[in-house]
Amino acid sequence: MPPQEGSDEFWVEEARRRPEAFAELVRRYQDRIFSYALRMTGSREDAQDLAQETFIRVYAHLDRFRTEERFSPWIYRIATNLCLSHLKRRTRTAVATAEPDPDALPGGPEAALEEQEARHLLQQAILDLPEHYRTVILLRHVEELSYEEITRVLGLPLGTVKTRLFRARELLQARLQTYRYGDPYGLRPRPGVAPSLP
């Protein structure tokens, strides 16, 4: 059965016949892939490079994609693999934060500062997660992929995905508590050092 007209899978088939049609897939996913890479790496420059490399690889391997499958898990699998490879090579972690417009939020500059601090804390907590936890959190709660799609992206059994997501949420909540209320007992792990979990 041919893909539904206008779907991502339809545009994959179009791009196979007409290379210029690939621009539609780029238009649909460029912001999402950039944002995902930014949250994975914490670096705007790295995210731009990784997003570009993702689309280069997608275009180079369009013939491998099966149009009876969904396109989004396939492109996220490519982006995830690139991000994880990049993180393994990188020795330092930089945190990228967006500066909000103080007048854009109700309550003026004070509310803007609180919103900025909350976003910064969440972003830092996500960046501090071990990569395998960070990945499932972002795919599920930011990119809004289903559990089944995440299993295809990561090549993991459904039970493993659910377990990782459960532990990632617990760890993320604990880190946010630490950031908000301090670490009087020295429980916060050093950056780049993964905590031991059961």
Backbone as a printed PyTorch tensor [residue, N CA C, xyz], in Angstrom:
tensor([[[ 0.8340, -1.1880,  0.0000],
         [ 0.0000,  0.0000,  0.0000],
         [ 0.8760,  1.2480,  0.0000]],

        [[ 0.6590,  2.1650, -0.9510],
         [ 1.4970,  3.3600, -1.0280],
         [ 1.2570,  4.2850,  0.1580]],

        [[ 2.2710,  5.0620,  0.5350],
         [ 2.1000,  5.9910,  1.6630],
         [ 1.0270,  7.0270,  1.3750]],

        [[ 0.4030,  7.5090,  2.4270],
         [-0.6260,  8.5330,  2.2850],
         [-0.0030,  9.8170,  1.7390]],

        [[-0.6910, 10.4370,  0.7860],
         [-0.1680, 11.6520,  0.1660],
         [ 0.0240, 12.7440,  1.2260]],

        [[ 1.1880, 13.3790,  1.1650],
         [ 1.5050, 14.4440,  2.1080],
         [ 2.1970, 13.9730,  3.3690]],

        [[ 2.2510, 12.6540,  3.6010],
         [ 2.9190, 12.1260,  4.7960],
         [ 4.4380, 12.1930,  4.6220]],

        [[ 5.1570, 12.0190,  5.7300],
         [ 6.6220, 11.9720,  5.6510],
         [ 7.0720, 10.8750,  4.7000]],

        [[ 6.4250,  9.7320,  4.8060],
         [ 6.8180,  8.5910,  3.9850],
         [ 6.5750,  8.8650,  2.4960]],

        [[ 5.4940,  9.6040,  2.2050],
         [ 5.2250, 10.0270,  0.8290],
         [ 6.3850, 10.8630,  0.3050]],

        [[ 6.8740, 11.7960,  1.1370],
         [ 7.9620, 12.6700,  0.6950],
         [ 9.2890, 11.9350,  0.5780]],

        [[ 9.4610, 10.8480,  1.3300],
         [10.6490, 10.0160,  1.1310],
         [10.6320,  9.4210, -0.2750]],

        [[ 9.4730,  8.8830, -0.6650],
         [ 9.3750,  8.3090, -2.0120],
         [ 9.5720,  9.3740, -3.0860]],

        [[ 9.0070, 10.5640, -2.8390],
         [ 9.1950, 11.6580, -3.7820],
         [10.6750, 12.0230, -3.9070]],

        [[11.3690, 12.0640, -2.7720],
         [12.7880, 12.4420, -2.7760],
         [13.6440, 11.4000, -3.4750]],

        [[13.2020, 10.1660, -3.4550],
         [13.9370,  9.1270, -4.1820],
         [13.8470,  9.3550, -5.6850]],

        [[12.6990,  9.8790, -6.1260],
         [12.5130, 10.1320, -7.5560],
         [13.0310, 11.5060, -7.9660]],

        [[12.7870, 12.4910, -7.0620],
         [13.1650, 13.8760, -7.3660],
         [13.9590, 14.4280, -6.1920]],

        [[15.2820, 14.5210, -6.3000],
         [16.1110, 14.9660, -5.1730],
         [15.6670, 16.2930, -4.5690]],

        [[15.0840, 17.1780, -5.3810],
         [14.6630, 18.4790, -4.8340],
         [13.5300, 18.3360, -3.8210]],

        [[12.8010, 17.2040, -3.8590],
         [11.7040, 16.9890, -2.9210],
         [12.2200, 16.7450, -1.4980]],

        [[13.5000, 16.4370, -1.3600],
         [14.0720, 16.2240, -0.0270],
         [13.9740, 17.4830,  0.8290]],

        [[13.8950, 18.6390,  0.1780],
         [13.7800, 19.9040,  0.9110],
         [12.5510, 19.9260,  1.8140]],

        [[11.5010, 19.2170,  1.4290],
         [10.2910, 19.1780,  2.2640],
         [10.5540, 18.4290,  3.5720]],

        [[11.3140, 17.3430,  3.5190],
         [11.6540, 16.6170,  4.7400],
         [12.5530, 17.4670,  5.6460]],

        [[13.4650, 18.1910,  5.0270],
         [14.3320, 19.0990,  5.8100],
         [13.4750, 20.1600,  6.4840]],

        [[12.5540, 20.7320,  5.7490],
         [11.6820, 21.7780,  6.3040],
         [10.8920, 21.2550,  7.4990]],

        [[10.4100, 20.0140,  7.3990],
         [ 9.5810, 19.4480,  8.4600],
         [10.3790, 19.1130,  9.7230]],

        [[11.6370, 18.7390,  9.5470],
         [12.3840, 18.1930, 10.6820],
         [13.5810, 19.0200, 11.1310]],

        [[13.9750, 20.0520, 10.4060],
         [15.2240, 20.7260, 10.7600],
         [15.1840, 21.3390, 12.1590]],

        [[14.0820, 21.9810, 12.5280],
         [14.0030, 22.5890, 13.8590],
         [13.9550, 21.5230, 14.9510]],

        [[13.2290, 20.4560, 14.7020],
         [13.0960, 19.3980, 15.7060],
         [14.4210, 18.6770, 15.9460]],

        [[15.1330, 18.3770, 14.8570],
         [16.4110, 17.6740, 15.0040],
         [17.4530, 18.5850, 15.6490]],

        [[17.4550, 19.8650, 15.2720],
         [18.3820, 20.8090, 15.9040],
         [18.1000, 20.9030, 17.4030]],

        [[16.8250, 21.0530, 17.7880],
         [16.4720, 21.1750, 19.2030],
         [16.8530, 19.9170, 19.9740]],

        [[16.6250, 18.7670, 19.3720],
         [16.9920, 17.4970, 20.0160],
         [18.5000, 17.4250, 20.2320]],

        [[19.2790, 17.7580, 19.1980],
         [20.7400, 17.7210, 19.3090],
         [21.2350, 18.7430, 20.3290]],

        [[20.5720, 19.8990, 20.3940],
         [20.9530, 20.9210, 21.3680],
         [20.7390, 20.4180, 22.7870]],

        [[19.6130, 19.7440, 23.0220],
         [19.3440, 19.2200, 24.3600],
         [20.2600, 18.0470, 24.6930]],

        [[20.6680, 17.3000, 23.6950],
         [21.5790, 16.1810, 23.9310],
         [22.9920, 16.6740, 24.2430]],

        [[23.4240, 17.7330, 23.5740],
         [24.8260, 18.1550, 23.6800],
         [25.0390, 19.3980, 24.5320]],

        [[24.0100, 20.2660, 24.6240],
         [24.1740, 21.5170, 25.3520],
         [24.9540, 22.5570, 24.5920]],

        [[25.2640, 22.3120, 23.3350],
         [26.0660, 23.2430, 22.5360],
         [25.3450, 23.5750, 21.2380]],

        [[25.0890, 24.8590, 21.0240],
         [24.4030, 25.2880, 19.8050],
         [25.2260, 24.9520, 18.5590]],

        [[26.5270, 25.1950, 18.6310],
         [27.3930, 24.9190, 17.4700],
         [27.4230, 23.4310, 17.1520]],

        [[27.5710, 22.5980, 18.1840],
         [27.5650, 21.1500, 17.9690],
         [26.2180, 20.6890, 17.4170]],

        [[25.1370, 21.2670, 17.9450],
         [23.7950, 20.8800, 17.4900],
         [23.6030, 21.1920, 16.0110]],

        [[24.0960, 22.3450, 15.5710],
         [23.9830, 22.6990, 14.1550],
         [24.7390, 21.7030, 13.2840]],

        [[25.9570, 21.3560, 13.7080],
         [26.7600, 20.3980, 12.9380],
         [26.0920, 19.0220, 12.9070]],

        [[25.5670, 18.5990, 14.0550],
         [24.9520, 17.2740, 14.1340],
         [23.6460, 17.2050, 13.3520]],

        [[22.8800, 18.2910, 13.3800],
         [21.6500, 18.3220, 12.5860],
         [21.9750, 18.2430, 11.0970]],

        [[22.9850, 18.9980, 10.6820],
         [23.3850, 18.9650,  9.2720],
         [23.8560, 17.5690,  8.8750]],

        [[24.6620, 16.9570,  9.7320],
         [25.1550, 15.6090,  9.4470],
         [24.0130, 14.5960,  9.4090]],

        [[23.0080, 14.8020, 10.2560],
         [21.8370, 13.9090, 10.2370],
         [21.1660, 13.9260,  8.8760]],

        [[20.9260, 15.1270,  8.3410],
         [20.2440, 15.2130,  7.0440],
         [21.1190, 14.7010,  5.9020]],

        [[22.4100, 14.8740,  6.0150],
         [23.3160, 14.3180,  4.9990],
         [23.1930, 12.8020,  4.9800]],

        [[23.1750, 12.2050,  6.1690],
         [23.0820, 10.7390,  6.2500],
         [21.7070, 10.2370,  5.8230]],

        [[20.6760, 10.9630,  6.2150],
         [19.3280, 10.5760,  5.7950],
         [19.2420, 10.5600,  4.2710]],

        [[19.7270, 11.6190,  3.6430],
         [19.6700, 11.7070,  2.1850],
         [20.4920, 10.5850,  1.5290]],

        [[21.6650, 10.3160,  2.1100],
         [22.5500,  9.3000,  1.5320],
         [21.9600,  7.8970,  1.6420]],

        [[21.0740,  7.6890,  2.6230],
         [20.5490,  6.3450,  2.8670],
         [19.0370,  6.2460,  2.6700]],

        [[18.4700,  7.1410,  1.8820],
         [17.0230,  7.0910,  1.6410],
         [16.5810,  5.7470,  1.0800]],

        [[17.4550,  5.1060,  0.3110],
         [17.0880,  3.8270, -0.2940],
         [16.9300,  2.7250,  0.7490]],

        [[17.4800,  2.9260,  1.9510],
         [17.3800,  1.9160,  3.0040],
         [16.0880,  2.0290,  3.8160]],

        [[15.4250,  3.1720,  3.7000],
         [14.2100,  3.3700,  4.5000],
         [13.0430,  2.6150,  3.8760]],

        [[12.2980,  1.8990,  4.7320],
         [11.1140,  1.1620,  4.2660],
         [ 9.8880,  2.0230,  4.5200]],

        [[ 9.1950,  2.3840,  3.4570],
         [ 8.0930,  3.3470,  3.5860],
         [ 6.8660,  2.7830,  4.2950]],

        [[ 6.8520,  1.4830,  4.5850],
         [ 5.7520,  0.9670,  5.4020],
         [ 5.9880,  1.2670,  6.8910]],

        [[ 7.1950,  1.7070,  7.2220],
         [ 7.5150,  2.1320,  8.5850],
         [ 7.2800,  3.6370,  8.7040]],

        [[ 7.3610,  4.1600,  9.9430],
         [ 7.2530,  5.6110, 10.1310],
         [ 8.6270,  6.2480, 10.0020]],

        [[ 8.6560,  7.4220,  9.3880],
         [ 9.9200,  8.1090,  9.1240],
         [10.5400,  8.6740, 10.3970]],

        [[ 9.7170,  9.2110, 11.3310],
         [10.2890,  9.9270, 12.4770],
         [11.2020,  9.0620, 13.3460]],

        [[10.8520,  7.8060, 13.6860],
         [11.8050,  7.0170, 14.4690],
         [13.1190,  6.7750, 13.7240]],

        [[13.0400,  6.6640, 12.4020],
         [14.2440,  6.4080, 11.6070],
         [15.1890,  7.6010, 11.6650]],

        [[14.6800,  8.8040, 11.4640],
         [15.5550,  9.9770, 11.4890],
         [16.0780, 10.2350, 12.9050]],

        [[15.2500,  9.9710, 13.9220],
         [15.7320, 10.1470, 15.3030],
         [16.7890,  9.1100, 15.6630]],

        [[16.6950,  7.9090, 15.0930],
         [17.7420,  6.9110, 15.3450],
         [19.0730,  7.4000, 14.7890]],

        [[19.0460,  7.9750, 13.5850],
         [20.2720,  8.5030, 12.9900],
         [20.8170,  9.6540, 13.8350]],

        [[19.9390, 10.5840, 14.2240],
         [20.3660, 11.7240, 15.0410],
         [20.9090, 11.2660, 16.3900]],

        [[20.2410, 10.2900, 17.0080],
         [20.6850,  9.7900, 18.3080],
         [22.0660,  9.1630, 18.2190]],

        [[22.2790,  8.3260, 17.2170],
         [23.5860,  7.6880, 17.0570],
         [24.6920,  8.7170, 16.8540]],

        [[24.4050,  9.7530, 16.0690],
         [25.4000, 10.8030, 15.8540],
         [25.6920, 11.5590, 17.1480]],

        [[24.6340, 11.8870, 17.9000],
         [24.8180, 12.6150, 19.1620],
         [25.6120, 11.7930, 20.1630]],

        [[25.2780, 10.5160, 20.2930],
         [25.9820,  9.6740, 21.2600],
         [27.4450,  9.4900, 20.8680]],

        [[27.7160,  9.3350, 19.5850],
         [29.1110,  9.2350, 19.1350],
         [29.8680, 10.5210, 19.4280]],

        [[29.2040, 11.6480, 19.1930],
         [29.8250, 12.9450, 19.4580],
         [30.1230, 13.1100, 20.9510]],

        [[29.1790, 12.7180, 21.8040],
         [29.3700, 12.8730, 23.2460],
         [30.5080, 12.0040, 23.7580]],

        [[30.7020, 10.8530, 23.1490],
         [31.8060,  9.9890, 23.5630],
         [33.1560, 10.6260, 23.2310]],

        [[33.1830, 11.4030, 22.1320],
         [34.4420, 12.0520, 21.7370],
         [34.7020, 13.3290, 22.5240]],

        [[33.6720, 13.9090, 23.0480],
         [33.8190, 15.2230, 23.6740],
         [34.2850, 15.0990, 25.1200]],

        [[35.1380, 15.9880, 25.5370],
         [35.6630, 15.9000, 26.8960],
         [35.0210, 16.9050, 27.8430]],

        [[34.4390, 17.9420, 27.3010],
         [33.8010, 18.9440, 28.1500],
         [32.3430, 19.1130, 27.7540]],

        [[31.5050, 19.4900, 28.7200],
         [30.0870, 19.7300, 28.4710],
         [29.8000, 21.2000, 28.6670]],

        [[29.2110, 21.8100, 27.6360],
         [28.8090, 23.2120, 27.7400],
         [27.3040, 23.2720, 27.8040]],

        [[26.7870, 24.1970, 28.5560],
         [25.3390, 24.3510, 28.6930],
         [24.8900, 25.5340, 27.8650]],

        [[23.9490, 25.2860, 26.9400],
         [23.3920, 26.3660, 26.1270],
         [22.0730, 26.7940, 26.7310]],

        [[21.9080, 28.0700, 26.9720],
         [20.6470, 28.5660, 27.5160],
         [20.1270, 29.6870, 26.6570]],

        [[18.8210, 29.6780, 26.4710],
         [18.1820, 30.7550, 25.7110],
         [17.8620, 31.8980, 26.6590]],

        [[18.0880, 33.1090, 26.2180],
         [17.7890, 34.2820, 27.0320],
         [16.3790, 34.7610, 26.7240]],

        [[15.4670, 34.7040, 27.7010],
         [14.1010, 35.1410, 27.4220],
         [13.9880, 36.6460, 27.4140]],

        [[12.9740, 37.1350, 26.7420],
         [12.6570, 38.5580, 26.7530],
         [11.9530, 38.8660, 28.0710]],

        [[12.5330, 39.7450, 28.9190],
         [11.9360, 40.0120, 30.2330],
         [10.5040, 40.5030, 30.1550]],

        [[10.1280, 41.1650, 29.0520],
         [ 8.7750, 41.7000, 28.9380],
         [ 7.7990, 40.6990, 28.3330]],

        [[ 8.3170, 39.5220, 27.9550],
         [ 7.4610, 38.5610, 27.2590],
         [ 6.6590, 37.7030, 28.2340]],

        [[ 7.0180, 37.7450, 29.5180],
         [ 6.3280, 36.9070, 30.4910],
         [ 5.5100, 37.7600, 31.4460]],

        [[ 4.3820, 37.2250, 31.9220],
         [ 3.6160, 37.9560, 32.9230],
         [ 4.4760, 38.1690, 34.1610]],

        [[ 4.3900, 39.3600, 34.7330],
         [ 5.1690, 39.6360, 35.9300],
         [ 6.4540, 40.3630, 35.6600]],

        [[ 6.7980, 40.5530, 34.3740],
         [ 7.9630, 41.3580, 34.0240],
         [ 9.2820, 40.6670, 34.2980]],

        [[10.3490, 41.4560, 34.5400],
         [11.7010, 40.9120, 34.6580],
         [11.8690, 39.8680, 35.7610]],

        [[11.1820, 40.0460, 36.8930],
         [11.3340, 39.0830, 37.9900],
         [10.8260, 37.7050, 37.5780]],

        [[ 9.6530, 37.6710, 36.9410],
         [ 9.1110, 36.3930, 36.4670],
         [10.0020, 35.7990, 35.3840]],

        [[10.5660, 36.6730, 34.5380],
         [11.4520, 36.1960, 33.4740],
         [12.6920, 35.5380, 34.0620]],

        [[13.2390, 36.1420, 35.1210],
         [14.4180, 35.5650, 35.7580],
         [14.0950, 34.2140, 36.3850]],

        [[12.9280, 34.1070, 37.0210],
         [12.5370, 32.8300, 37.6120],
         [12.3460, 31.7610, 36.5330]],

        [[11.7010, 32.1730, 35.4290],
         [11.4950, 31.2390, 34.3180],
         [12.8300, 30.8110, 33.7250]],

        [[13.7290, 31.7630, 33.5710],
         [15.0510, 31.4470, 33.0230],
         [15.8020, 30.4890, 33.9380]],

        [[15.7260, 30.7380, 35.2530],
         [16.4180, 29.8740, 36.2020],
         [15.8320, 28.4710, 36.1820]],

        [[14.5010, 28.3630, 36.1070],
         [13.8630, 27.0470, 36.0760],
         [14.2740, 26.2730, 34.8240]],

        [[14.2960, 26.9740, 33.6800],
         [14.7020, 26.3110, 32.4350],
         [16.1580, 25.8790, 32.5040]],

        [[16.9840, 26.7530, 33.0680],
         [18.4050, 26.4420, 33.1740],
         [18.6240, 25.2210, 34.0660]],

        [[17.9190, 25.1680, 35.2000],
         [18.0600, 24.0380, 36.1110],
         [17.6280, 22.7340, 35.4400]],

        [[16.5020, 22.7820, 34.7110],
         [16.0240, 21.5810, 34.0290],
         [17.0120, 21.1400, 32.9610]],

        [[17.4910, 22.1020, 32.1860],
         [18.4420, 21.7720, 31.1230],
         [19.7310, 21.2060, 31.7090]],

        [[20.2120, 21.8050, 32.7850],
         [21.4250, 21.3090, 33.4210],
         [21.2100, 19.9090, 33.9710]],

        [[20.0430, 19.6860, 34.5870],
         [19.7490, 18.3610, 35.1380],
         [19.7080, 17.3090, 34.0420]],

        [[19.1180, 17.6490, 32.8950],
         [19.0680, 16.7050, 31.7700],
         [20.4660, 16.4450, 31.2320]],

        [[21.2650, 17.5090, 31.0830],
         [22.6250, 17.3420, 30.5740],
         [23.4890, 16.5140, 31.5140]],

        [[23.2120, 16.5850, 32.8140],
         [23.9910, 15.8340, 33.7900],
         [23.6070, 14.3560, 33.8570]],

        [[22.4730, 13.9980, 33.2700],
         [22.0870, 12.5870, 33.2540],
         [23.0690, 11.7740, 32.4250]],

        [[23.3310, 10.5230, 32.8120],
         [24.0850,  9.6380, 31.9140],
         [23.3880,  9.5760, 30.5560]],

        [[24.1640,  9.3920, 29.5060],
         [23.6310,  9.5140, 28.1400],
         [22.4400,  8.6010, 27.8780]],

        [[22.4600,  7.3690, 28.4070],
         [21.3630,  6.4400, 28.0990],
         [20.0620,  6.8750, 28.7630]],

        [[20.1470,  7.5930, 29.8870],
         [18.9430,  8.1440, 30.5080],
         [18.5150,  9.4390, 29.8300]],

        [[19.4830, 10.2690, 29.4930],
         [19.1670, 11.5350, 28.8210],
         [18.4230, 11.2740, 27.5150]],

        [[18.8680, 10.2660, 26.7800],
         [18.2720,  9.9620, 25.4820],
         [16.7980,  9.5940, 25.6070]],

        [[16.4660,  8.6980, 26.5560],
         [15.0620,  8.2700, 26.6580],
         [14.1720,  9.4050, 27.1620]],

        [[14.6830, 10.2320, 28.0690],
         [13.9030, 11.3790, 28.5580],
         [13.5650, 12.3160, 27.4050]],

        [[14.5520, 12.6350, 26.5860],
         [14.3260, 13.5740, 25.4860],
         [13.4040, 12.9830, 24.4230]],

        [[13.6100, 11.7230, 24.0750],
         [12.7750, 11.1120, 23.0400],
         [11.3180, 11.0190, 23.4820]],

        [[11.1070, 10.7310, 24.7660],
         [ 9.7360, 10.5460, 25.2510],
         [ 9.0520, 11.8770, 25.5750]],

        [[ 9.7200, 12.7380, 26.3360],
         [ 9.0480, 13.9090, 26.8910],
         [ 9.2500, 15.1900, 26.0860]],

        [[10.2600, 15.2280, 25.2580],
         [10.4730, 16.4160, 24.4170],
         [10.0360, 16.1370, 22.9840]],

        [[10.5270, 15.0420, 22.4170],
         [10.1720, 14.7130, 21.0340],
         [ 8.8330, 13.9820, 20.9610]],

        [[ 8.3300, 13.5020, 22.0950],
         [ 7.0130, 12.8690, 22.2090],
         [ 6.8600, 11.6250, 21.3370]],

        [[ 7.9160, 10.8240, 21.2570],
         [ 7.8180,  9.5430, 20.5670],
         [ 7.1350,  8.5440, 21.4860]],

        [[ 6.4350,  7.5930, 20.8880],
         [ 5.7970,  6.5350, 21.6680],
         [ 6.8700,  5.5640, 22.1620]],

        [[ 6.4860,  4.7060, 23.1300],
         [ 7.4250,  3.6990, 23.6150],
         [ 7.9040,  2.8080, 22.4690]],

        [[ 6.9700,  2.4250, 21.6070],
         [ 7.3260,  1.5410, 20.4910],
         [ 8.3050,  2.2240, 19.5390]],

        [[ 8.1050,  3.5260, 19.2960],
         [ 9.0230,  4.2540, 18.4240],
         [10.4030,  4.3710, 19.0630]],

        [[10.4320,  4.5580, 20.3840],
         [11.7310,  4.6460, 21.0640],
         [12.4770,  3.3140, 20.9800]],

        [[11.7460,  2.2110, 21.0620],
         [12.4100,  0.9070, 20.9240],
         [13.0700,  0.7820, 19.5550]],

        [[12.4160,  1.3390, 18.5180],
         [12.9940,  1.2770, 17.1740],
         [14.1900,  2.2250, 17.0490]],

        [[14.0920,  3.4050, 17.6750],
         [15.2000,  4.3640, 17.6200],
         [16.4380,  3.7810, 18.2860]],

        [[16.2660,  3.1820, 19.4580],
         [17.4040,  2.7260, 20.2540],
         [17.7520,  1.2580, 20.0440]],

        [[16.8580,  0.5200, 19.3850],
         [17.1170, -0.9010, 19.1800],
         [17.1090, -1.6880, 20.4770]],

        [[16.2030, -1.3040, 21.3970],
         [16.1200, -1.9460, 22.7090],
         [14.7490, -2.5760, 22.9080]],

        [[14.6580, -3.5980, 23.7660],
         [13.3410, -4.1620, 24.0930],
         [12.4790, -3.1350, 24.8200]],

        [[11.1660, -3.2920, 24.7070],
         [10.2310, -2.3610, 25.3290],
         [10.4470, -2.2820, 26.8380]],

        [[10.6620, -3.4210, 27.4930],
         [10.8750, -3.4320, 28.9350],
         [12.0920, -2.6190, 29.3550]],

        [[13.1460, -2.6950, 28.5690],
         [14.3640, -1.9290, 28.8710],
         [14.0990, -0.4420, 28.7410]],

        [[13.3650, -0.0490, 27.7020],
         [13.0320,  1.3570, 27.5080],
         [12.2240,  1.8740, 28.6970]],

        [[11.2180,  1.1190, 29.1210],
         [10.3820,  1.5510, 30.2440],
         [11.1880,  1.6480, 31.5390]],

        [[12.0760,  0.6800, 31.7600],
         [12.9180,  0.7030, 32.9630],
         [13.8470,  1.9120, 32.9570]],

        [[14.4720,  2.1650, 31.8160],
         [15.3690,  3.3200, 31.7230],
         [14.6170,  4.6240, 31.9330]],

        [[13.4250,  4.7010, 31.3740],
         [12.6450,  5.9260, 31.5130],
         [12.2380,  6.1400, 32.9740]],

        [[11.8440,  5.0700, 33.6560],
         [11.4780,  5.1670, 35.0650],
         [12.6620,  5.6430, 35.8980]],

        [[13.8330,  5.0490, 35.6790],
         [15.0200,  5.4300, 36.4480],
         [15.4840,  6.8310, 36.0780]],

        [[15.3410,  7.1820, 34.7980],
         [15.7370,  8.5220, 34.3650],
         [14.8780,  9.5920, 35.0380]],

        [[13.5730,  9.3320, 35.1400],
         [12.6870, 10.2890, 35.8070],
         [13.0480, 10.4410, 37.2810]],

        [[13.3160,  9.3100, 37.9390],
         [13.7100,  9.3690, 39.3510],
         [14.9930, 10.1740, 39.5330]],

        [[15.9750,  9.8970, 38.6920],
         [17.2640, 10.5740, 38.7900],
         [17.1300, 12.0560, 38.4820]],

        [[16.3160, 12.3650, 37.4750],
         [16.1020, 13.7620, 37.1080],
         [15.4350, 14.5170, 38.2530]],

        [[14.4440, 13.9030, 38.8630],
         [13.7570, 14.5510, 39.9860],
         [14.7270, 14.7720, 41.1460]],

        [[15.5670, 13.7840, 41.4320],
         [16.5320, 13.9160, 42.5220],
         [17.5290, 15.0410, 42.2390]],

        [[17.9480, 15.1390, 40.9960],
         [18.9200, 16.1920, 40.6590],
         [18.2930, 17.5720, 40.7530]],

        [[17.0600, 17.6820, 40.3110],
         [16.3820, 18.9780, 40.4240],
         [16.2270, 19.3790, 41.8890]],

        [[15.9110, 18.4100, 42.7580],
         [15.8220, 18.6950, 44.1880],
         [17.1650, 19.1810, 44.7200]],

        [[18.2430, 18.5340, 44.2810],
         [19.5800, 18.9190, 44.7230],
         [19.9160, 20.3310, 44.2750]],

        [[19.5830, 20.6500, 43.0130],
         [19.8870, 21.9840, 42.4930],
         [19.1150, 23.0530, 43.2540]],

        [[17.8660, 22.7360, 43.6220],
         [17.0260, 23.7390, 44.2790],
         [17.4090, 23.9300, 45.7470]],

        [[17.7150, 22.8150, 46.4250],
         [17.8760, 22.8910, 47.8780],
         [19.2950, 22.6170, 48.3570]],

        [[20.2250, 22.5180, 47.4220],
         [21.6110, 22.3170, 47.8250],
         [21.9430, 20.8480, 47.9890]],

        [[23.1980, 20.6050, 48.3610],
         [23.7170, 19.2450, 48.4690],
         [24.5240, 19.1130, 49.7600]],

        [[23.8230, 19.2310, 50.9050],
         [24.5600, 19.2830, 52.1700],
         [25.3590, 18.0280, 52.4750]],

        [[24.9660, 16.8890, 51.8890],
         [25.6560, 15.6420, 52.1980],
         [26.6240, 15.2040, 51.0950]],

        [[26.8360, 16.0760, 50.1200],
         [27.7700, 15.7510, 49.0410],
         [27.3020, 14.6190, 48.1590]],

        [[25.9760, 14.5530, 47.9320],
         [25.4230, 13.4430, 47.1560],
         [25.4190, 13.7060, 45.6630]],

        [[25.5570, 14.9720, 45.2620],
         [25.4840, 15.2880, 43.8330],
         [26.7340, 14.7910, 43.1320]],

        [[26.5850, 13.9850, 42.0840],
         [27.7640, 13.4820, 41.3750],
         [28.4800, 14.5940, 40.6360]],

        [[29.7720, 14.4210, 40.4720],
         [30.5550, 15.3810, 39.7010],
         [30.1450, 15.3160, 38.2440]],

        [[30.2390, 16.4410, 37.4800],
         [29.8940, 16.4140, 36.0590],
         [30.6920, 15.3480, 35.3250]],

        [[29.9730, 14.5890, 34.4900],
         [30.6120, 13.5680, 33.6870],
         [30.8000, 12.2460, 34.4180]],

        [[30.4500, 12.2030, 35.7150],
         [30.5830, 10.9580, 36.4810],
         [29.1960, 10.4050, 36.7290]],

        [[28.9140,  9.2620, 36.1510],
         [27.5810,  8.6760, 36.2680],
         [27.3920,  8.0760, 37.6440]],

        [[26.2350,  8.3050, 38.2760],
         [25.9730,  7.6970, 39.5780],
         [25.7080,  6.2130, 39.4120]],

        [[25.9200,  5.4580, 40.4680],
         [25.6070,  4.0330, 40.4000],
         [24.1580,  3.8310, 40.7520]],

        [[23.4620,  3.1050, 39.8890],
         [22.0570,  2.8050, 40.1150],
         [21.8620,  1.3120, 40.0780]],

        [[20.8540,  0.8290, 40.7780],
         [20.6270, -0.6350, 40.7790],
         [20.2170, -1.1200, 39.4040]]])
